[in-house]
């Protein structure tokens, strides 16, 4: 499954891009201060606040990827 992360997903260009991706059956994780009126995976984030950015990055890693270790102890990200 294809996935995208869109900042500013609640209005303007970010909102329109999110709609286009959803129409093409692409899963959208929307990042914005307010919840968009779309069926997206929403992460409330103010990109002017460093703590919000760190929290969003952590949530993206937890929701979209899982960290695994292979036999040679090399770490890699796998899409969920």
Secondary structure, DSSP 8 states (H G I E B T S, - for coil): --EEEEETTTSHHHHHHHHHHHHTT-EEEEEESS--SSSSEEEE--TT-HHHHHHHHHHHHHHHEEEEE-TT--EEEEE-
